[in-house]
Amino acid sequence: MRKTRSDKPDIPLLNPPNLEPNKAPAQKRALQTYELILQVTAELLAEVGVERLSTNLVCKRAGLTPPALYRYFPNKYALLHELGVRMMNAQNVLIERYLTPDVMLDPVDTLHPALVQLFITTYQITLETTGGIWITRAMNAIPTLQEVRLLSHQAVTEETQMRLMALHPDTNADQVRITVRLSVELMYSAIEMLFDDPNLDRQRVAETTAWVVYDMFDRIGLVKRAA
């Protein structure tokens, strides 16, 4: 289900219209079917990958007829889209947890450790999400799904830029945005590198990536120096 809150979320949830489910479940049984379809899709994705995944395979594994699946999802890309949105939303909320005002106001001793933990936790969410690695690859490789990744990275960039500008109002906003966006792309690329080459040391990759981001922030005056 979509995340709902009484107040506006700091990072917008993703909801692009082009691959939306055909019908949102309203009743308990329909919701169970909806979630079963997504669970089975993720399991199959982890087993067979994107190319071999099909709605027929999902129906067979879930014990559903094709019309029952198509009632909610028009094709396999809509299934992948929903899985991608959910995983990226789970990763986006980590900004609130790790890049707090206290961390960013006095970052000499706090920013690098926070960036390391942000990296590792984002990696863990992808790793622990059923089919997470393949969901990530699909969002990079399939044009119709790239919007999920793009919107997510834009949302994280905008939220982080807003937080930084509130703390450093005299810093050039365009430079902050470029620096943050590069940082987001760098961290996700490094995470994907770990999945492509599992022999790499995760902790060292996280720490090295965090230092690169830290240095970029430092160069534009976002790292407070001790008196």
C-alpha positions as CSV (number, residue, x, y, z in Angstrom):
1,M,0.0,0.0,0.0
2,R,1.0,3.6,-0.5
3,K,2.5,5.4,2.5
4,T,0.0,7.8,4.0
5,R,0.5,10.4,6.7
6,S,-1.5,13.2,8.0
7,D,1.3,15.6,7.3
8,K,3.2,16.1,4.1
9,P,6.1,13.8,3.7
10,D,9.6,15.4,3.5
11,I,10.4,13.4,0.4
12,P,7.5,12.9,-2.1
13,L,6.4,9.4,-2.7
14,L,6.7,8.3,-6.3
15,N,3.5,7.8,-8.3
16,P,4.2,8.2,-12.0
17,P,1.0,7.8,-14.0
18,N,2.1,5.8,-17.1
19,L,2.4,2.4,-15.4
20,E,-0.1,2.6,-12.6
21,P,-2.0,-0.5,-11.6
22,N,-5.4,-0.8,-13.4
23,K,-7.4,-1.0,-10.2
24,A,-6.5,-0.2,-6.6
25,P,-7.7,-2.8,-4.2
26,A,-10.4,-1.7,-1.8
27,Q,-11.4,-4.8,0.1
28,K,-9.3,-7.1,2.2
29,R,-9.5,-10.0,-0.1
30,A,-8.6,-7.8,-3.1
31,L,-5.7,-6.4,-1.2
32,Q,-4.4,-9.9,-0.3
33,T,-4.5,-10.8,-4.0
34,Y,-2.8,-7.6,-5.0
35,E,0.0,-8.2,-2.5
36,L,0.3,-11.9,-3.5
37,I,0.8,-10.8,-7.1
38,L,3.6,-8.5,-6.1
39,Q,5.2,-11.0,-3.7
40,V,5.2,-13.7,-6.3
41,T,6.6,-11.3,-8.9
42,A,9.5,-10.4,-6.7
43,E,10.2,-14.1,-5.9
44,L,10.2,-15.0,-9.6
45,L,12.3,-12.0,-10.4
46,A,15.0,-13.2,-8.0
47,E,14.8,-16.6,-9.6
48,V,14.6,-16.0,-13.3
49,G,15.6,-12.3,-13.9
50,V,13.8,-9.6,-15.8
51,E,13.9,-11.1,-19.3
52,R,12.3,-14.4,-18.4
53,L,9.7,-12.9,-16.0
54,S,6.2,-13.0,-17.5
55,T,2.7,-12.5,-16.3
56,N,2.0,-16.1,-17.2
57,L,4.7,-17.2,-14.8
58,V,3.3,-15.0,-12.1
59,C,-0.2,-16.4,-12.6
60,K,1.0,-19.9,-12.5
61,R,3.0,-19.4,-9.3
62,A,0.2,-17.4,-7.6
63,G,-2.6,-19.8,-8.7
64,L,-4.4,-17.0,-10.5
65,T,-6.0,-16.7,-13.9
66,P,-4.6,-14.0,-16.2
67,P,-7.8,-11.9,-16.0
68,A,-7.4,-11.8,-12.2
69,L,-3.9,-10.4,-12.6
70,Y,-4.8,-8.0,-15.4
71,R,-7.5,-6.6,-13.2
72,Y,-4.7,-4.9,-11.3
73,F,-1.7,-4.8,-13.5
74,P,-1.7,-4.4,-17.3
75,N,1.7,-6.0,-17.9
76,K,4.9,-7.2,-16.3
77,Y,6.4,-3.7,-16.5
78,A,3.6,-2.3,-14.3
79,L,4.5,-5.0,-11.8
80,L,8.2,-4.0,-11.9
81,H,7.2,-0.4,-11.7
82,E,5.3,-0.9,-8.4
83,L,8.1,-3.0,-6.9
84,G,10.6,-0.2,-7.9
85,V,8.5,2.5,-6.4
86,R,8.2,0.7,-3.1
87,M,11.9,-0.1,-2.8
88,M,13.0,3.5,-3.7
89,N,10.5,5.0,-1.2
90,A,11.9,2.7,1.5
91,Q,15.4,4.0,0.6
92,N,14.4,7.7,0.4
93,V,13.1,8.0,4.0
94,L,16.7,7.2,5.1
95,I,17.6,10.8,4.4
96,E,15.5,11.9,7.4
97,R,17.2,9.3,9.6
98,Y,20.8,10.0,8.8
99,L,21.1,13.5,7.5
100,T,19.6,15.3,10.4
101,P,20.2,19.0,11.1
102,D,22.5,18.2,14.0
103,V,24.7,16.1,11.6
104,M,24.8,18.8,9.0
105,L,25.3,21.7,11.4
106,D,28.4,20.2,12.9
107,P,29.6,17.7,10.2
108,V,33.4,17.5,11.0
109,D,32.9,14.5,13.2
110,T,29.4,13.4,12.2
111,L,28.8,13.8,8.5
112,H,31.2,11.0,7.3
113,P,29.9,8.4,9.7
114,A,26.3,9.3,8.8
115,L,27.1,9.0,5.1
116,V,28.6,5.6,5.7
117,Q,25.5,4.4,7.5
118,L,23.3,5.9,4.8
119,F,25.2,4.0,2.2
120,I,25.2,0.7,4.1
121,T,21.5,0.8,5.0
122,T,20.5,1.7,1.4
123,Y,22.6,-1.3,0.3
124,Q,20.9,-3.5,2.9
125,I,17.4,-2.5,1.8
126,T,18.2,-3.5,-1.7
127,L,19.9,-6.7,-0.6
128,E,17.0,-7.7,1.7
129,T,14.2,-6.7,-0.7
130,T,13.1,-9.8,-2.6
131,G,14.4,-9.4,-6.1
132,G,16.0,-6.1,-5.1
133,I,19.1,-6.4,-7.3
134,W,17.0,-7.2,-10.3
135,I,14.6,-4.4,-9.5
136,T,17.6,-2.1,-9.5
137,R,18.9,-3.4,-12.8
138,A,15.4,-3.1,-14.4
139,M,15.2,0.5,-13.4
140,N,18.5,1.2,-15.1
141,A,18.0,-0.9,-18.2
142,I,14.3,-0.6,-19.2
143,P,13.4,2.8,-20.6
144,T,9.8,2.6,-19.3
145,L,11.1,2.1,-15.7
146,Q,13.9,4.6,-15.7
147,E,11.5,7.3,-14.6
148,V,11.1,5.6,-11.2
149,R,14.9,5.9,-10.6
150,L,15.0,9.4,-12.0
151,L,12.1,10.7,-9.9
152,S,13.6,9.1,-6.8
153,H,17.0,10.7,-7.3
154,Q,15.4,14.0,-8.0
155,A,13.3,13.8,-4.8
156,V,16.3,13.0,-2.7
157,T,18.3,15.8,-4.3
158,E,15.6,18.3,-3.7
159,E,15.0,17.3,-0.1
160,T,18.7,17.3,0.7
161,Q,19.3,20.6,-1.0
162,M,16.5,22.2,0.9
163,R,17.9,21.0,4.2
164,L,21.4,22.2,3.3
165,M,20.2,25.6,2.1
166,A,18.3,26.1,5.3
167,L,21.5,25.7,7.2
168,H,23.8,27.5,4.7
169,P,21.6,30.2,3.1
170,D,24.6,32.0,1.7
171,T,25.8,29.1,-0.4
172,N,25.1,29.1,-4.1
173,A,21.9,27.0,-4.5
174,D,22.8,25.8,-8.0
175,Q,26.1,24.5,-6.8
176,V,24.5,22.8,-3.9
177,R,22.0,21.1,-6.1
178,I,24.7,19.9,-8.5
179,T,26.9,18.6,-5.7
180,V,24.0,16.8,-4.0
181,R,22.8,15.2,-7.3
182,L,26.3,14.0,-8.1
183,S,26.6,12.6,-4.6
184,V,23.3,10.7,-5.0
185,E,24.4,9.2,-8.3
186,L,27.8,8.3,-6.9
187,M,26.3,6.4,-3.9
188,Y,23.9,4.4,-6.0
189,S,26.5,3.6,-8.6
190,A,28.8,2.4,-5.9
191,I,26.0,0.2,-4.4
192,E,25.4,-1.3,-7.8
193,M,29.1,-1.9,-8.2
194,L,29.0,-4.0,-5.0
195,F,26.3,-6.2,-6.5
196,D,28.2,-6.6,-9.8
197,D,31.4,-7.4,-7.9
198,P,30.6,-9.1,-4.6
199,N,34.3,-9.7,-3.9
200,L,34.7,-6.0,-3.0
201,D,34.8,-5.0,0.6
202,R,31.5,-3.4,1.4
203,Q,32.7,-1.4,4.4
204,R,35.7,0.0,2.5
205,V,33.5,0.9,-0.5
206,A,31.1,2.7,1.8
207,E,33.8,4.6,3.6
208,T,35.6,5.6,0.4
209,T,32.3,6.7,-1.2
210,A,31.4,8.7,1.9
211,W,34.8,10.5,1.9
212,V,34.3,11.5,-1.8
213,V,30.8,13.0,-0.9
214,Y,32.3,14.6,2.2
215,D,35.0,16.3,0.2
216,M,32.5,17.5,-2.4
217,F,30.5,19.1,0.4
218,D,33.6,20.6,1.9
219,R,34.7,22.2,-1.3
220,I,31.5,24.3,-1.5
221,G,31.6,25.3,2.2
222,L,29.1,22.9,3.7
223,V,31.5,21.3,6.2
224,K,31.8,23.3,9.4
225,R,35.3,23.7,10.7
226,A,36.2,23.5,14.4
227,A,37.2,26.9,15.8
